[in-house]
Every structure is written in C-alpha cells, then in structure tokens.
Amino acid sequence: MAFALQGRMFKILCKEGDARRGQLTTRHGKIETPIFMPVGTQATVKGVTPTQLHAIGAQIILGNTYHLNLRPGPNLVRELGGLHRFMGWDKPILTDSGGFQVFSLSKLRKITPQGIHFKSHLDGRAIFLGPKECFEIQAALGSDIAMVLDECPPFPCDEDACRTAVERTIQWAGEFHQYATDAGFFDAGHHVFGIVQGSTYGAMRLECAQRLAEMDFPGYAVGGVSVGEPEEEMLHQVAASAPGLPMNKPRYVMGVGTPPQLLRMIGMGMDMFDCVMPTRLARHGVAFTPDGQINLKNERFKHDPRPIAENYTNETCQNFSRAYLRHLVQANELLAGTLLSIHNLDFFLRLMEEARAHITQGDFERWSSAWIARYEARDNA
C-alpha cells in the first residue's frame, strides 16, 4: 500500500535534457518543482510572516528537528495542534532531521552506531537523537516531509571516516523507514526522504544513492555539500549522486545555494532546494538583482530612487526605493531585514517560477545560460 501511495505523489510533467518540471503532492497541498524552500529553522522564517510568505508565492518551508526538539519541544507543538497550526502556516512543511548539526555542532556531540549524543547548545543538557527519536519528533510536529537521520561528514574528510559516516547514514535510513512504516506514516500521506552522503568521494555517493534507492523512499536528498568544499567540487558531487537516484522521485539538494548554482543543479535534474542565504544576507543589507548582489550599505545608493529590481511585484519593490532601504539599513531598523528578506525570497522563488516556465517551453538550457552570464558579469568585470 505504501509503495502504491508513494508512486502517485510525484509526477514529472515535462523535461528538457535532465531538467525536470514536476509536481509533488503532500498532505497540505501540491508543490510545483523545481522549487526553493525558505528556511524556518525555529518555526519562523526570520523576520517574515506567513502572510508575507503567501504573498510572494512560497509553496513550502522548512523547520529543524534538532532545534524544535530543544525549544519549544515536540510535545508542546503536538498539544497545540502541530507545527502548521502552531506557526500559522497552512502549506507544506519539510523538517530537517538534525543530521547537519552532527557537522555544525561537532564540539557538542558524540556519534555512536545507535545515534548522536548532544549537549544542548542552549543549556548544556544531554540530548540523544537516534532514528527512532528523530522519527517520533517529526511525527509529533506533523511534518509533511520528514528527513531521515544522517551523518554529515566534514570537509575535508578521509576516505575511512567518510565510509563510516555513509554506512551509519544507510543504517539509520533503514531504521527510520521501518519506524515510519510501522507507525502508518506513509499510509497517512506523509513523506520521508533518504539522504545521500559521501563527502567528495563520487563513487561512494553513487553507492549510497543506489543503496538508499533500494529502500523505496518517497524522495531523496543530496546532503553534505556546501560544507566548505570549492563550488566546482560541490557541483561535481551533486552530479555524481544523480545517476543513483530514481527518476520518478523528487530530488532535494540540501542547504544550497546561489542563484547560478540553483540553475546549474536544475540542469542536472534536481528539484528542490533550501538555503538561509536570502534572509541572512538581507539582515546584512544585501539584496539580489538580475545583475548580481548589491550591498545597500554603499554610499552610491544614498540618493537612488529606484526599486531594488525593476518589474518585481513584491511589497518591497512596489513601495520602497533603494535610498529608503539604505536608510533603514544604516539606522539598524528591524524593518530593513524584513523588507529585504521579502525581496530576496521573492527573487529566489521567481527564479524557480521562471525555470519551470522555460523547462515547459523547451528552452531552459539557453535561457539559464544567458541568465547566469548576466548575473555573473559583474563578478567577471
């Protein structure tokens, strides 16, 4: 039953080369792919309300199992109606498993075959996260897409250590899948995605992808990229993972990337992306334009009456000048982060919308090459 249900939940509508336009069905609505997912680690996309996310066309957002487990706790979220009701978001939610914290909180954790022992970065208390706990937390949150627990190896990483991380990731994925199956998670319409690891060892990534594919997850992610390796290596490892992933399942590249990186990965057959970059850079006064990033702290924007980007319909571009936004940034006003986050997220979401349209039209490769050349021209000038 689970297999049949999973098979109906993602369909590829059209392709151009390896680029795909698809549709993923979840308990809280359909997601048109390729798609960018705003990051809401602690049940909030920083500085942006759900109403504002709706206005710019966000289809799905992220939460994080590790952080929400610490605060406010999954039992409280379940008591208050689940994560959707708790944060006032009625569209799909994907929850990252906490595996990335294996990498980012390396001084506060110990990894065993059973799972990960953490010391909370908030108060130092002991936390254990194994496949069972990871599943139960995400089930309590009511995630539409739950991510398996994985071990994200650092960069650089020697081959033996990477092999250990990959074997643990595969083992934990199988255990997580079994817990989800036994609990009726799949039959209730939820998704679970397996995560491909392998650092910079392409053959190991391909093997990991193939072994995970045998478990018949509803979707798959490429993890452990953009953790310090050069951009060229990151793109190479995404490409190395792709041949091992089922053609008829969604493919999610975790934690990336820049607009040109997203277009290049769509061209490799990837469907879903997330990154904190749009909101993080917004809080530092940086905005995205079709001609690259601009830093509104710069003096040259002091008298600039133009919007950040012409022909954008988001609230920021329709109502406020670069000069006004620079004033907010210089004055350290909270509104600066909100308005720039709205624009930056809209920029990423609009890019995905345009990519979908050009895949449908059959000219994605030509369009994306021209788009990237324009965006990167300033850097090459």
N, C-alpha and C positions, 0 to 999 in steps of 0.2 A: 504493500500500500504506500509506504513512504517513497519507494522508488518512483511509482507512477505519479504521485503528487509532485515530487521534485521535478520530474521531467516536464510538467506543464507550466512551471513557474518562470522559466526564462525562455524567450524565443528571440532568434536573430531575425530581424525584419529585412535587412539588406546588408550587403558587403561591397567594399571596394578594395581589392587586394586583400590584405589582412585586416584592414579597418572594418569594424562591425558597428551597425546600429541595431540595438536590441531593446527589449522590454522585460523588466523583472517585476513579477507580481509578488507583493507582500501582504501581510495582514492589514496594513494601513495604507494600501494604495499601490499603484503601479509606478515604476521608476523607469524613465527613458534613459538609455545609455547610448554613448558614453556620458558619464555624469561626474561632477565634482561634488564632494560632500563636505559642507562646513563642519569644523571641529567644535564640538560642545563637550569638552572633557568632563566637566563637573556639572552636567545638566544645564549648561548655558553656553551659547556661542558668545564669547566675551563682548559685551557692550552692545549686543544686538538682540532685539526682542523677537519672539516667534512671529508676530505680525509683520515686522520688517523683513524677516526671512521669507515669509509667504510672498511679500510684495516683489521680491527680486527673483522669485521662481525657484527657491530651494526645494528640492524634492525629498531629500533625506539628510539627516545629520548624525553625528557621532556622539557617543558617550564612552567613558572608560571604566572598565570593571574594577581595576585596582583603586582608582580614586573614589568612585562612588561606593565601593565597599568600605573604605575608611570613613567617608563622610558624604551623605548622611547615614549610610548603611542600607543594604538591600531590603531589610525587613520593614524599615520605615517607609521606603519607597513603595513597597508592595501594599502596606497598610493604607497608603494614601492613593491607591488606585493604579500603581505602576508608573513607570518613568514618563510615559506620554502625558498622563494627566498631571503628574507632579510638576512638570516643567511647561505645561500648556502647549504642547506640540502634538498635532494630530496626524502627522505624516510619519513615514518610516523612520526608525532609529536603528543604527548599527552600533553595537558595543564592542570596542576593542577588548581583548581578553586580559590585558595586563602583561602580556609577554614582552612588550617593548620596555617595560620597567625592569626586566631582567638586565637589559642593556643600560638603561639610563640611571638606575639606582644600584649599580654594581657594588658599591661600598656598603650597601644596607641589606644585602641578600646572600643567601646560601642556596645553591641548587642541588637537589638530590633526585634520584630516579622517581620518587613519589611526587615531587613538586618543588615549589620555591618557598623558602622561609625568608620572610622580610622582617625588617624592623621599620615600623611606620616612620615616614619622613616627617610626620606631624608631631608625634609624641613618643616615638621610640618603642611602642608596644609591639609584641610579637604577632606576626600575621603569617598564616600559611595559605598558599594558593596552589592546589593541585587540580587536575582535570575535573574532579567531582565538584570541588568548591567553586571553580571557575564557571562550570555549567550552572550550578544552583544559584549563584549570584545573578547571572544573566537571565535565567528563567524568572527569578523574582522581579527583576527590573522590567520584564516583559519585552525583551529585545526582539525586533523583527529579524535581525541578522546577528547571530552570536558568533564570535570568533573563538576558535579552539585555543587552548593554552599552548604556547610555543616558547622555544628558547631562541632569542635573537643574539647570535654571536657578535662580538665586536669586530671592528676593523682597525688594524689588521688582525687576522686570526690564523693560527697554524692549522694545517690540514687535520691533525688528530683531534684537536679541540673542536673544530668545525664538525667532524664526523660524529663526535659525541653529542653535540647540540642537535644535529639533524636526526639522529636516532631517537633522542628524547622527544623531539618535536613530533616524529611519526608515532611513537608510542603513546604520547599524550593525546594526539589527534584521534587515535583509535579508541582510547578510553572515553574521551569526550563524546565521540559519536555514539558509543554504546549507551552512555548515560542519557543522552538526548533521545535515543530510540526508545529506551525503556520507559522514559517519562512521558512519551507521547508528544514530544516537542515538534517533531517533523509532521506528524499526523495533524497537529493543530495549526499547521501552516507557517511555522517559524522556519528560518533558515539557519544553517551552520556552515561556515566556510573553513576549509582547511588552509593552512599557511605553509608555503614553500620557503624553506631556509637553505642555506648553503654558502653564505658569505660570497667570496669571489671565485668559488670553485664551480664552474659551469656544469661539469659532469655530475657533481653532487647535487646541484639544484635540479637538474633534469631527472635524476634518480628519485629525489624527494618528491617532485611533482608527480611522477609516474606511480609511486607507491601510494601517495595520497589519493590519486585518481581512482585507484582500485577500491577505495572505501566509499565511493559514490556520494561525496558531499554535494549539497545543492550549489555550492560555488567554491571558488579557490582564490587565495590571495598570494601575492609575491611579497614576502616580508624581508626584513633585514637589509634593505637597500637605503641609500642616502643616510648612512651612519658614519660618514667620514671618508668614504672612498671617492675617487675622482668621478666626475659626471660621466665620462666615457665608460668607465667600469660599471657604474650603476646601470646605465642603459644596456650594456652588454649582458649583465646578469638578468635583467628583465627579459631580454630576448632569449637568453639561454633557458629560461624557465618555461616559456610559452609552448614549445613542442610537446611537453609532457602533460599539458592541461587539456581536459576535454573541450572539444569545440563547442558543445551545446550547453556549457555552463558559464556563468559570469566570472570575469577575471578582474581582480581588485589589486592594484598596486598601492601598498600601504605607506602613508607618510610623505608622499611626493605630489607635486614638485612645482618647478617654474612653468609658466605658460608654454614655452617651447618644449620642455620636457614632456608635458602632458600630450601635446600634439604628436611628438615622436613616438610616445608609447601607445597612443591610439592607433598609430600606423602599424604597430607591432601586434595589434589585436587585443589590447587591454580596454576594459570597460568602465572601471570605477577607480576614483582617486580621492584622497583627502590630504590636507596639509594645513598647518597653522599659519602658513606664510601670509595669506591675505589679511588676517586680523592682527597678527603680530607686527607686521610691518606698518599697518595702519596706526598702531599705537605709538610708532616712532616717526610718524609724519610722512610715510612713504605711500605713494599711490601708483597704481598700474595704469598705463595707457597703451594704445596700439603701437606707440613708438618707444616702449620700454618704461622703466620705472622713473618717477620723478620724486625728488625729496622737497617737500613743501617748506622745510626749514630754510631753504636757499633764498637769498635776498632777491633774486630775479623774479620771484613770484609775488613780491610785496604789492605791486600795482596791477597785477594780472587779473583782468575782469572775466576771463574765460572759465568755463567749467573744466573739471579735470579732463573729461573726454567729450568730444562733440557727439551728438546723436545718441547719447545714452539716456535712458528714461528713468534711471533710479533717482530717488529723492535728492541725493547729494548733487548730482549733475544738473538736475532740473531747477534747483533753487539756490545754489551757492557757488561763488566764484573761488578761484584759486587764491585770490588775495584774502578773502574772508577765512578760508580754511587755514591758510598760513597764519593768520592772526590767532585763530583758536589753538594751533599747534604751539606757537610762540608763547601764548598765555597759559599753556598747560591746562586748557579747558577739557573736561571729560567729553564734551560733545565732539571734539576733534576726532577722537578714537572711534566714536560711534559712526559719524558721517563717513570717515574714510574706510571703515570696515564695511559699511553698506556698499560703497562704491567698489571696493576691491573684491568682495564676494560676488557682486553682480558681474564684474569683469570676468571672473573665472567661470561663472555659470553661463554667461553669454557666450564665452568661448566654446563651451561644451555644446550649447544650442547650435552655434554656427557649424561646429564639427559634425553634428548629427545631420544637419541640412545638407552639407556638402558630401557626406557619405551617400545620402539618398540620391543626390544629383549625379554622383559618379565622378566628381572632380576633387575629391578630398586631397589627394596627393599634391595636385597642382596648387590648390588653394593653401594648404598648410605650409608648403614650401615657401610660397610668397609671403604668408603671414609671418613665419619665423624670420625670414630675411628682413622684413621691415622692422620687426620688434628688436632684432639683434643688431641692426645697422648702427645704432648709437654706440654700442659697445665696441664695434669694429672701426668706428670713425677715427 
